[in-house]
């Protein structure tokens, strides 16, 4: 018999072991969150680029100043600013493109800085020049992503001539500083700082898998707390983020240098979509199991938790063993358990194809061609990345402004870039007036706050959100600047290092949080004033006042002067989603009728995913940026239903892979495609409340067709049947269908 002391020791060891396991799990989850938050290490790469480029440029400019026997202040500051702008703005995939962008940026910087220095003695002329530069810098964006960055270089070069108040006599020195900085940074960008597309692709795959593990962890929380709405929202959010990383990965496939040698991009696209399908199926089955958890045996719930834990930890052997047990029919006869087992096995096989190297083996042969991507060599990019990132909502906002019946020269027919250029100019003019009332010497901080409100913001909602976050970041940054200023006062080396660290940190968090970016820039500004010997609490308070005024002016102009409404953009995003969904369903129907398709269903699947991402982005802009009247809960619910539509359509497309001609299921796809087109044409969507008992349901006709499919296959266990049924249920929540839907005659 075990003594009480031995029993106590056993309990202690068990407790310590459980505690260590919990710590290891938390560390693993934290690592996954960090890796998944930076797919391809894009943020880390840009932070390193700007740190190395600016830091080395400062040393080069300091050495140049010593060689020319010139005061280093002008050379170091102007050279450092241009280095920062080029290091963060030049995002061309090829070295030749990067060199061209650096060359054009250098010319624009020389032109803008020269104009600023030459007209600086004439105050009114310099203010008019500031407004004109603001207009041109935004107007240039019409020529593509490269000119977005070049326009900012153009604007910032003028701004810093006002900030540093360089006299005309130092204009040649300024030219030398800019030319040397551009030459040095250009050399870095085409050599040691040039990204490797192949490595970026591998890192994005790592991020995709980390996101998938995070989704599995969220599914475990749903299993443990099925009635907690917060855990369900977290699971939906994780699945949306998985889709975003998958889209980023798909966009990278358009770059031939990113692909493993001899591996067609269509194969990697198919693998990415399979990961999403498997994850959707696992999480969907877990939601169903959690909803009826109380009716299941404890052993079954334990098996579900075991397979999810094994999947999350990458325990392939353990997950495979439990998944096989769940997938096998047994006495419990719970369809959701079998679906979970089958989905887990599918996900394990998909991930295993990458781990084993079979996926990236050029010599791999698959026998018959892939029905979802027959022409693998004729790859059609579904997403065009902008600077290595997913595109914003500018194209949708542009379409929301389309009014072909308007007069030829009416403002309603202006392009988005022209409208934003006018907004930027008006905001700059108003900010100059308001900023000079606060401080004639520091008015430019109001102008920059008003101007950057229109950088990367396509709608009024995005502008409002960005301006508000700028104010918040400035307020928080003031405290950080004061605290750090007391530490580095009298220590210029540490202050210079703090400037570099703050710049790198600002660009590292830029995509995640605009407030955090502004926080680091405000702290950096305090350190810059410390180096210039002008640091004081009063200067930082002026910075806050000017920033707040400029941001408020940006908000007002975006809402009142040629506004691009967030709700209209959301409507276009929703219409685009349903149109892409209908195209995918048409392609599925065509395949099921045994006819050739014009576009790969796999490409259409990715287009649906991208359209869904734009809906989520537009919804966020509306709910965050709208001051009054945005029903956040209703919009969130509706967007989640749209996400369910996309996931069901993706599963349906995968389910017809090995299926021969099936006229009954083709008819279902045709009906669903027509329903999606009706929703695309509808001016608004109705609420998501389903009809009451006894009321006709919009999807009744499709259900009759689905019954025909079920009778011809293995009943309701058919994955195509389940996917089509889920899609039908989601679509009928979004709006009534017309009277054309009738029960077909047998």
VOGU-3710 file (C-alpha; in Angstrom, 3 decimals, decimal comma):
1> xxxxxxxxxx> 0,000/0,000/0,000  1,259/3,455/-0,905  2,047/5,630/2,056  0,450/9,094/2,444  3,847/10,665/1,834  4,258/8,831/-1,486  0,730/9,798/-2,482  1,488/13,431/-1,714  4,684/13,254/-3,762  2,756/11,755/-6,671
11> xxxxxxxxxx> 0,197/14,536/-6,523  2,947/17,152/-6,405  4,718/15,619/-9,398  1,446/15,476/-11,320  0,709/19,077/-10,458  4,194/20,208/-11,483  3,918/18,236/-14,723  0,555/19,755/-15,535  1,916/23,198/-14,741  4,910/22,689/-17,022
21> xxxxxxxxxx> 2,659/21,411/-19,781  0,531/24,527/-19,412  3,605/26,777/-19,581  4,867/24,976/-22,696  1,447/25,316/-24,287  1,280/29,032/-23,515  4,768/29,552/-24,953  3,808/27,595/-28,076  0,603/29,613/-28,485  2,475/32,890/-27,995
31> xxxxxxxxxx> 5,006/31,880/-30,637  2,220/30,936/-33,029  0,496/34,274/-32,492  3,733/36,142/-33,167  4,571/34,142/-36,307  0,999/34,311/-37,610  0,780/38,062/-37,039  3,631/38,633/-39,490  3,132/36,347/-42,529  6,337/36,025/-44,499
41> xxxxxxxxxx> 8,029/38,183/-41,836  7,100/41,226/-43,904  6,890/43,548/-40,899  10,128/42,241/-39,464  11,831/42,696/-42,821  10,678/46,300/-43,228  11,811/47,125/-39,677  15,262/45,678/-40,337  15,454/47,469/-43,688  14,688/50,861/-42,248
51> xxxxxxxxxx> 16,995/50,364/-39,256  19,942/49,326/-41,418  19,275/51,864/-44,171  18,787/54,864/-41,896  21,527/53,899/-39,446  24,149/53,326/-42,132  23,060/56,450/-44,022  23,579/58,557/-40,910  27,144/57,240/-40,659  27,784/57,896/-44,357
61> xxxxxxxxxx> 26,404/61,437/-44,134  28,440/62,126/-40,991  31,601/60,980/-42,755  30,664/63,107/-45,775  30,173/66,171/-43,573  33,626/65,638/-42,058  35,124/65,223/-45,525  33,472/68,411/-46,822  34,080/70,245/-43,539  30,409/71,084/-43,290
71> xxxxxxxxxx> 28,152/71,101/-40,233  26,651/67,596/-40,115  23,133/68,664/-39,091  21,654/69,282/-42,545  23,322/66,332/-44,255  22,421/63,849/-41,528  18,779/64,894/-41,179  17,948/65,212/-44,866  19,884/62,073/-45,745  18,242/60,125/-42,931
81> xxxxxxxxxx> 14,755/61,211/-43,950  15,259/60,207/-47,577  16,775/56,896/-46,455  13,696/56,196/-44,336  11,306/57,050/-47,178  13,137/54,935/-49,750  13,706/51,971/-47,441  10,004/51,771/-46,618  8,537/52,954/-49,915  10,529/50,962/-52,492
91> xxxxxxxxxx> 8,740/47,598/-52,661  9,414/46,447/-56,206  9,846/42,698/-56,551  12,753/42,983/-59,008  16,082/44,756/-58,630  15,627/46,748/-61,823  12,246/48,019/-60,654  13,697/48,979/-57,280  16,518/50,896/-58,952  14,044/52,775/-61,171
101> xxxxxxxxxx> 11,906/53,717/-58,172  14,967/54,982/-56,279  16,028/57,027/-59,306  12,615/58,657/-59,737  12,303/59,231/-55,995  15,670/60,968/-55,929  14,608/63,325/-58,708  11,340/64,159/-56,987  13,103/64,742/-53,662  15,621/67,108/-55,294
111> xxxxxxxxxx> 12,831/69,004/-57,078  10,555/69,315/-54,062  13,315/70,274/-51,615  14,699/72,841/-54,053  11,285/74,430/-54,493  10,829/74,529/-50,737  14,199/76,174/-50,093  13,872/78,720/-52,921  10,411/80,007/-51,997  10,829/79,708/-48,207
121> xxxxxxxxxx> 11,623/83,451/-47,757  8,218/84,279/-49,255  5,855/83,018/-46,600  2,633/83,172/-48,596  4,262/81,527/-51,606  5,645/78,728/-49,441  2,177/78,086/-47,999  0,622/77,990/-51,458  3,410/75,644/-52,493  2,603/73,395/-49,530
131> xxxxxxxxxx> -1,030/73,123/-50,626  -0,015/72,501/-54,245  2,506/69,839/-53,250  -0,211/68,158/-51,155  -2,488/68,008/-54,189  0,163/66,659/-56,548  1,489/64,071/-54,084  -1,959/62,454/-53,857  -2,857/62,927/-57,510  0,231/60,943/-58,531
141> xxxxxxxxxx> -1,280/57,813/-56,967  -3,372/57,279/-60,094  -0,283/55,898/-61,808  -0,020/52,855/-59,543  1,415/51,649/-56,220  4,924/52,845/-57,036  3,655/56,411/-57,266  1,938/56,201/-53,908  5,371/55,950/-52,288  6,921/58,465/-54,694
151> xxxxxxxxxx> 4,178/60,980/-53,951  4,967/60,684/-50,263  8,689/61,247/-50,982  7,697/64,354/-52,956  5,577/65,682/-50,091  7,952/64,822/-47,238  10,912/66,475/-48,959  9,015/69,752/-49,079  7,806/69,315/-45,518  11,331/68,872/-44,139
161> xxxxxxxxxx> 12,565/72,049/-45,797  9,972/73,846/-43,650  10,885/71,789/-40,600  14,654/72,398/-40,879  14,360/75,913/-42,371  17,376/75,408/-44,636  18,712/78,673/-46,163  19,334/79,056/-49,892  23,081/79,094/-49,346  22,943/75,492/-48,189
171> xxxxxxxxxx> 20,998/74,229/-51,201  24,105/72,624/-52,819  24,854/70,839/-49,551  21,272/69,618/-49,461  21,614/68,246/-53,000  24,765/66,383/-52,039  23,067/64,933/-48,949  20,109/63,695/-50,972  22,214/62,256/-53,793  24,567/60,417/-51,450
181> xxxxxxxxxx> 21,697/59,057/-49,349  19,794/57,901/-52,433  22,866/56,247/-53,943  23,734/54,434/-50,724  20,203/53,262/-49,958  19,659/52,256/-53,577  22,771/50,095/-53,385  21,489/48,446/-50,201  18,032/47,826/-51,654  19,323/45,952/-54,688
191> xxxxxxxxxx> 21,875/43,915/-52,725  21,780/42,966/-49,044  18,300/44,347/-48,343  16,616/42,890/-51,412  14,002/40,294/-50,381  14,214/36,641/-51,389  10,772/35,611/-52,771  11,420/31,903/-52,162  12,207/32,445/-48,500  9,203/34,738/-48,150
201> xxxxxxxxxx> 6,935/32,006/-49,536  8,319/29,442/-47,083  7,793/31,833/-44,182  4,234/32,507/-45,305  3,536/28,775/-45,263  4,855/28,708/-41,683  2,496/31,582/-40,827  -0,442/29,782/-42,455  0,185/26,716/-40,336  0,534/28,849/-37,204
211> xxxxxxxxxx> -2,811/30,484/-37,991  -4,345/27,048/-38,484  -3,065/25,946/-35,073  -4,537/29,095/-33,543  -7,885/28,209/-35,115  -7,651/24,700/-33,650  -6,967/26,256/-30,235  -10,045/28,472/-30,662  -12,094/25,395/-31,589  -11,002/23,761/-28,330
221> xxxxxxxxxx> -12,300/26,811/-26,459  -15,637/26,471/-28,278  -15,797/22,827/-27,248  -15,187/23,765/-23,615  -17,533/26,788/-23,631  -20,185/26,169/-26,293  -22,529/28,870/-24,950  -19,883/31,598/-24,835  -20,441/34,009/-27,754  -16,936/35,386/-27,326
231> xxxxxxxxxx> -15,281/32,046/-28,064  -17,395/31,638/-31,204  -16,387/35,112/-32,397  -12,752/34,273/-31,725  -13,044/31,122/-33,816  -14,633/33,036/-36,704  -11,926/35,678/-36,445  -9,194/33,043/-36,567  -10,720/31,465/-39,677  -10,886/34,877/-41,371
241> xxxxxxxxxx> -7,217/35,413/-40,571  -6,365/31,989/-41,997  -8,079/33,038/-45,225  -6,072/36,280/-45,299  -2,751/34,442/-44,991  -3,902/31,979/-47,663  -4,705/34,877/-50,003  -1,294/36,396/-49,343  0,311/33,074/-50,170  -1,731/32,817/-53,369
251> xxxxxxxxxx> -0,619/36,295/-54,418  3,021/35,307/-53,949  2,570/32,436/-56,417  2,469/34,982/-59,256  6,220/35,572/-58,749  8,093/32,752/-60,561  11,171/33,183/-58,354  9,075/32,319/-55,283  8,258/28,815/-56,535  10,338/25,713/-55,864
261> xxxxxxxxxx> 12,123/24,648/-59,029  9,855/22,728/-61,369  6,750/23,059/-59,178  3,721/24,639/-60,923  1,895/27,367/-58,982  -1,454/25,613/-59,449  -0,261/22,738/-57,275  0,604/25,080/-54,396  -2,685/26,923/-54,829  -4,557/23,653/-54,593
271> xxxxxxxxxx> -2,644/22,737/-51,432  -3,493/26,084/-49,820  -7,192/25,715/-50,597  -7,129/22,149/-49,241  -5,713/23,426/-45,946  -8,583/25,902/-45,709  -11,181/23,278/-46,601  -9,836/20,844/-44,021  -9,717/23,515/-41,331  -13,241/24,726/-42,161
281> xxxxxxxxxx> -14,535/21,173/-41,904  -12,783/20,531/-38,578  -14,051/23,760/-37,012  -17,565/23,300/-38,427  -17,774/19,784/-36,967  -16,537/21,052/-33,594  -19,254/23,724/-33,547  -21,904/21,061/-34,179  -20,433/18,777/-31,516  -20,241/21,616/-28,979
291> xxxxxxxxxx> -23,911/22,478/-29,601  -24,958/18,942/-28,543  -22,147/18,211/-26,121  -24,450/17,412/-23,197  -26,055/14,581/-25,187  -22,716/12,933/-26,040  -20,858/10,382/-23,944  -17,892/11,742/-21,999  -15,605/9,381/-23,916  -16,682/10,902/-27,232
301> xxxxxxxxxx> -16,024/14,433/-25,984  -12,651/13,231/-24,718  -11,811/11,856/-28,165  -12,746/15,188/-29,764  -10,503/17,046/-27,344  -7,711/14,538/-27,948  -7,768/14,887/-31,736  -7,867/18,694/-31,527  -4,995/18,755/-29,048  -2,937/16,437/-31,235
311> xxxxxxxxxx> -3,644/18,584/-34,293  -2,672/21,721/-32,418  0,592/20,219/-31,206  1,467/18,683/-34,547  1,270/15,166/-33,088  0,520/13,462/-36,387  0,580/9,918/-35,018  -1,736/10,727/-32,118  -4,120/12,760/-34,258  -4,182/10,068/-36,922
321> xxxxxxxxxx> -5,044/7,347/-34,413  -7,939/9,240/-32,790  -9,192/10,609/-36,117  -9,444/7,083/-37,550  -11,438/6,031/-34,505  -13,827/8,977/-34,935  -14,217/8,477/-38,680  -15,117/4,801/-38,323  -18,850/4,093/-37,898  -19,719/2,917/-34,399
331> xxxxxxxxxx> -22,620/2,564/-32,075  -22,837/6,255/-31,321  -23,817/7,106/-34,906  -23,099/10,810/-34,479  -22,509/12,345/-37,940  -20,559/15,328/-36,545  -18,022/12,974/-34,933  -17,457/11,139/-38,203  -17,143/14,435/-40,042  -14,539/15,589/-37,535
341> xxxxxxxxxx> -12,563/12,367/-37,962  -12,680/12,553/-41,767  -11,791/16,254/-41,781  -8,890/15,713/-39,394  -7,514/12,927/-41,593  -7,840/15,132/-44,677  -6,048/18,007/-42,926  -3,291/15,671/-41,720  -2,749/14,302/-45,234  -2,677/17,813/-46,695
351> xxxxxxxxxx> -0,124/19,146/-44,217  1,866/15,926/-44,512  2,280/16,520/-48,244  4,292/19,648/-47,448  6,266/18,117/-44,570  7,258/15,054/-46,585  8,415/17,129/-49,545  6,016/15,353/-51,890  4,223/18,595/-52,682  7,373/20,445/-53,760
361> xxxxxxxxxx> 8,916/17,502/-55,600  9,199/18,474/-59,292  9,125/14,802/-60,278  5,815/14,120/-58,553  3,162/12,657/-60,804  -0,489/12,696/-59,895  -1,870/10,509/-62,650  -5,045/12,211/-63,814  -5,098/16,009/-64,064  -6,589/18,032/-61,240
371> xxxxxxxxxx> -10,218/18,908/-62,073  -9,938/22,157/-60,145  -6,848/23,354/-61,996  -6,393/21,485/-65,237  -4,137/24,078/-66,861  -1,536/24,355/-64,107  1,000/25,947/-66,424  -1,468/28,665/-67,424  -1,638/30,176/-63,960  -4,055/33,050/-63,446
381> xxxxxxxxxx> -3,250/35,225/-60,400  -6,423/35,809/-58,434  -4,896/38,432/-56,129  -2,404/41,113/-57,136  -0,262/42,077/-54,167  0,644/45,712/-53,579  4,152/46,006/-52,210  3,969/42,414/-51,033  0,721/42,993/-49,114  -2,933/42,365/-49,886
391> xxxxxxxxxx> -4,600/45,301/-51,685  -6,838/47,728/-49,850  -10,325/48,895/-50,680  -9,384/51,622/-53,187  -10,705/49,708/-56,203  -14,050/49,079/-54,495  -14,280/52,701/-53,381  -13,599/53,762/-56,965  -16,460/51,585/-58,214  -18,810/52,960/-55,563
401> xxxxxxxxxx> -18,334/56,420/-57,120  -19,247/55,313/-60,624  -22,114/57,475/-61,924  -22,152/57,169/-65,724  -25,206/59,424/-66,063  -23,453/62,428/-64,481  -22,238/65,366/-66,578  -18,870/64,900/-68,212  -16,933/67,258/-65,947  -19,046/66,804/-62,830
411> xxxxxxxxxx> -17,098/65,988/-59,626  -19,129/62,786/-59,294  -17,255/61,414/-62,327  -13,805/62,217/-60,949  -11,476/59,356/-60,169  -10,843/58,493/-56,536  -7,277/59,818/-56,694  -8,505/63,190/-58,005  -11,127/63,443/-55,293  -8,581/62,587/-52,621
421> xxxxxxxxxx> -6,108/65,058/-54,080  -8,725/67,804/-53,755  -9,494/66,645/-50,216  -5,796/66,681/-49,295  -5,337/70,179/-50,712  -8,404/71,551/-48,906  -7,366/69,859/-45,669  -3,818/71,216/-45,992  -5,090/74,762/-46,565  -7,416/74,632/-43,571
431> xxxxxxxxxx> -4,708/73,038/-41,424  -2,289/75,829/-42,320  -4,792/78,457/-41,204  -5,679/76,635/-37,978  -2,096/75,583/-37,293  -0,737/79,118/-37,592  -3,327/80,317/-35,105  -1,835/77,874/-32,599  1,830/78,342/-33,493  3,201/80,118/-36,599
441> xxxxxxxxxx> 6,478/78,182/-36,159  4,977/74,702/-35,772  1,917/74,840/-38,041  3,295/72,082/-40,247  2,371/69,444/-37,654  -1,279/70,235/-38,281  -0,706/69,912/-42,010  0,982/66,524/-41,747  -1,823/65,222/-39,518  -4,413/66,351/-42,058
451> xxxxxxxxxx> -2,430/65,030/-45,027  -1,632/61,539/-43,752  -5,310/61,026/-42,922  -5,745/60,403/-46,660  -2,730/58,055/-46,965  -3,896/54,466/-47,281  -7,516/55,426/-46,587  -10,000/55,033/-49,431  -13,261/55,874/-47,639  -14,466/58,441/-45,146
461> xxxxxxxxxx> -14,803/55,722/-42,511  -11,160/54,697/-42,921  -10,104/58,353/-42,718  -12,067/58,911/-39,510  -10,592/55,784/-37,937  -7,060/56,695/-38,963  -7,335/60,275/-37,703  -8,744/59,201/-34,361  -5,956/56,671/-33,887  -3,395/59,354/-34,744
471> xxxxxxxxxx> -4,671/61,558/-31,930  -4,587/58,642/-29,493  -1,068/57,652/-30,534  0,161/61,224/-30,136  -1,300/61,532/-26,635  0,319/58,290/-25,516  3,554/59,168/-27,298  3,877/62,399/-25,361  4,236/60,515/-22,111  6,800/58,194/-23,649
481> xxxxxxxxxx> 8,738/61,092/-25,169  8,913/62,986/-21,875  9,995/59,893/-19,936  12,658/58,875/-22,461  13,794/62,468/-22,943  14,783/62,671/-19,297  16,893/59,528/-19,684  18,749/60,445/-22,900  19,247/64,150/-22,201  22,964/64,831/-22,505
491> xxxxxxxxxx> 23,637/61,427/-24,139  23,495/62,018/-27,927  24,615/58,508/-28,849  21,799/56,928/-26,876  19,336/59,472/-28,244  20,397/58,655/-31,826  20,039/54,936/-31,133  16,584/55,575/-29,655  15,619/57,407/-32,852  16,590/54,386/-34,954
501> xxxxxxxxxx> 14,810/51,929/-32,668  11,641/54,056/-32,663  11,627/54,326/-36,472  12,037/50,556/-36,835  9,370/49,878/-34,215  6,960/52,312/-35,875  7,120/50,509/-39,199  7,023/47,099/-37,506  3,636/47,870/-35,934  2,267/49,997/-38,791
511> xxxxxxxxxx> 0,057/47,269/-40,243  -1,159/46,122/-36,828  -1,953/49,457/-35,179  -1,831/52,990/-36,532  -1,960/54,320/-32,953  1,156/52,330/-32,021  2,973/53,625/-35,095  2,169/57,242/-34,197  3,215/56,534/-30,606  6,712/55,507/-31,708
521> xxxxxxxxxx> 6,994/58,409/-34,144  6,068/60,838/-31,369  8,693/59,323/-29,074  11,178/59,516/-31,954  10,339/63,172/-32,455  11,089/63,861/-28,802  14,502/62,239/-29,233  15,117/64,254/-32,383  14,386/67,466/-30,510  16,762/66,241/-27,811
531> xxxxxxxxxx> 19,530/65,905/-30,389  18,720/69,369/-31,780  18,761/70,857/-28,303  15,182/72,121/-28,508  13,403/69,492/-26,413  10,794/70,841/-24,024  7,383/69,892/-22,697  5,909/72,919/-24,450  7,100/71,697/-27,858  5,455/68,315/-27,319
541> xxxxxxxxxx> 2,210/69,906/-26,152  2,217/72,019/-29,299  2,698/68,814/-31,263  -0,431/67,374/-29,626  -2,490/70,498/-30,246  -1,437/70,770/-33,880  -1,965/67,054/-34,470  -5,440/67,092/-32,932  -6,484/70,093/-35,014  -5,065/68,599/-38,213
551> xxxxxxxxxx> -6,680/65,220/-37,599  -10,073/66,817/-36,912  -9,750/68,841/-40,096  -8,955/65,651/-42,005  -12,079/64,023/-40,571  -14,252/67,008/-41,458  -12,939/67,264/-45,015  -13,369/63,524/-45,627  -17,011/63,738/-44,544  -17,954/67,014/-46,237
561> xxxxxxxxxx> -15,735/67,496/-49,303  -16,287/64,929/-52,081  -16,835/62,110/-49,561  -16,403/58,452/-50,465  -18,971/56,769/-48,268  -18,105/53,603/-46,389  -21,605/52,173/-46,715  -21,519/52,518/-50,517  -18,143/50,781/-50,567  -19,510/47,983/-48,380
571> xxxxxxxxxx> -22,425/47,601/-50,802  -20,022/47,229/-53,743  -17,934/44,727/-51,758  -21,038/42,694/-51,027  -22,133/42,776/-54,680  -18,650/41,698/-55,765  -18,749/38,799/-53,314  -22,099/37,478/-54,540  -21,082/37,873/-58,179  -17,869/35,899/-57,555
581> xxxxxxxxxx> -19,878/33,295/-55,642  -22,333/32,951/-58,534  -19,453/32,538/-61,015  -17,978/29,760/-58,873  -21,326/27,975/-58,602  -21,831/28,264/-62,361  -18,428/26,675/-62,894  -19,347/23,850/-60,503  -22,618/23,290/-62,374  -20,835/23,272/-65,706
591> xxxxxxxxxx> -18,348/20,700/-64,424  -21,172/18,515/-63,083  -22,831/18,574/-66,509  -19,600/17,226/-68,006  -18,864/20,424/-69,944  -15,548/22,336/-70,061  -15,223/25,511/-67,983  -13,788/28,844/-69,115  -11,965/29,545/-65,836  -10,541/27,208/-63,250
601> xxxxxxxxxx> -12,913/26,649/-60,353  -9,897/26,879/-58,082  -9,156/30,395/-59,338  -12,789/31,324/-58,817  -12,597/29,934/-55,277  -9,700/32,259/-54,471  -11,613/35,183/-55,994  -14,524/34,431/-53,653  -12,123/34,435/-50,708  -10,664/37,792/-51,733
611> xxxxxxxxxx> -14,141/39,271/-52,179  -15,035/38,024/-48,705  -11,916/39,659/-47,285  -12,947/42,964/-48,821  -16,382/42,656/-47,237  -14,762/42,204/-43,820  -12,462/45,174/-44,429  -15,325/47,409/-45,558  -17,417/46,354/-42,570  -14,607/47,299/-40,181
621> xxxxxxxxxx> -14,257/50,709/-41,810  -17,985/51,310/-41,455  -18,333/50,206/-37,832  -15,108/51,851/-36,633  -15,231/55,002/-38,686  -18,893/55,869/-38,595  -19,787/58,265/-35,832  -23,496/57,484/-35,628  -25,943/54,872/-36,844  -23,747/51,839/-37,504
631> xxxxxxxxxx> -25,475/48,718/-36,208  -22,322/46,822/-35,298  -23,973/43,609/-34,123  -26,155/43,297/-37,206  -23,256/44,014/-39,552  -21,002/41,555/-37,724  -23,667/38,833/-37,928  -24,302/39,477/-41,594  -20,608/39,352/-42,439  -20,296/36,055/-40,555
641> xxxxxxxxxx> -23,128/34,658/-42,694  -21,284/35,794/-45,822  -18,208/34,002/-44,512  -20,270/30,843/-44,101  -21,383/31,201/-47,735  -17,790/31,374/-48,918  -16,672/28,390/-46,824  -19,623/26,267/-48,019  -18,973/27,152/-51,670  -15,306/26,265/-51,272
651> xxxxxxxxxx> -16,249/22,895/-49,787  -18,757/22,298/-52,584  -16,110/22,993/-55,226  -13,772/20,497/-53,551  -16,514/17,878/-53,201  -17,099/17,619/-56,956  -13,444/16,773/-57,690  -13,874/13,038/-58,095  -17,506/13,196/-59,088  -18,736/12,313/-62,526
661> xxxxxxxxxx> -21,631/14,034/-64,305  -24,481/14,666/-61,882  -27,447/16,540/-63,432  -29,317/16,729/-60,115  -26,446/18,431/-58,293  -25,796/20,618/-61,341  -29,376/21,861/-61,064  -28,764/22,684/-57,384  -25,658/24,692/-58,313  -27,604/26,571/-60,993
671> xxxxxxxxxx> -30,349/27,499/-58,511  -27,836/28,616/-55,914  -25,948/30,683/-58,506  -29,167/32,427/-59,500  -29,932/33,145/-55,841  -26,455/34,649/-55,399  -26,962/36,896/-58,429  -30,291/38,091/-57,050  -28,560/39,043/-53,812  -25,844/40,831/-55,792
681> xxxxxxxxxx> -28,493/42,876/-57,591  -30,470/43,670/-54,427  -29,914/47,243/-53,162  -29,851/46,039/-49,547  -29,932/42,808/-47,612  -32,719/42,113/-45,206  -32,104/41,078/-41,619  -30,730/37,680/-40,755  -33,844/36,486/-38,909  -35,146/33,241/-40,462
691> xxxxxxxxxx> -38,836/32,876/-41,351  -41,206/31,703/-38,628  -43,023/28,403/-38,427  -45,414/27,880/-41,314  -43,856/30,601/-43,471  -42,410/29,792/-46,865  -38,627/29,679/-46,821  -36,609/31,133/-49,722  -34,571/27,959/-50,116  -37,443/25,450/-50,203
701> xxxxxxxxxx> -37,039/24,837/-53,934  -33,346/24,074/-53,534  -34,146/21,717/-50,680  -36,378/19,702/-52,987  -33,524/19,423/-55,471  -31,179/18,444/-52,654  -33,533/15,639/-51,656  -33,134/14,294/-55,175  -29,351/14,436/-54,735  -29,590/12,671/-51,376
711> xxxxxxxxxx> -31,740/9,889/-52,794  -29,207/9,257/-55,565  -26,156/9,183/-53,275  -25,240/8,040/-49,777  -27,979/10,143/-48,265  -27,002/13,164/-46,240  -23,465/11,886/-45,678  -22,520/13,078/-49,151  -20,062/16,009/-48,675  -21,433/17,773/-51,760
721> xxxxxxxxxx> -24,945/17,515/-50,345  -23,853/18,907/-46,981  -21,946/21,802/-48,560  -24,836/22,744/-50,856  -27,307/22,508/-47,972  -25,158/24,786/-45,784  -24,818/27,267/-48,622  -28,569/27,263/-49,223  -29,267/27,881/-45,539  -26,800/30,771/-45,425
731> xxxxxxxxxx> -28,161/32,394/-48,579  -31,763/32,271/-47,391  -30,770/34,189/-44,258  -29,608/37,122/-46,360  -32,608/37,948/-48,507  -35,807/36,659/-50,109  -35,641/35,087/-53,545  -37,990/35,995/-56,330  -41,093/34,152/-57,367  -39,106/32,383/-60,112
741> xxxxxx> -38,107/29,734/-57,579  -40,602/26,965/-57,847  -40,494/23,301/-57,075  -39,463/21,564/-60,293  -41,576/18,793/-61,639  -40,182/15,316/-61,355
//
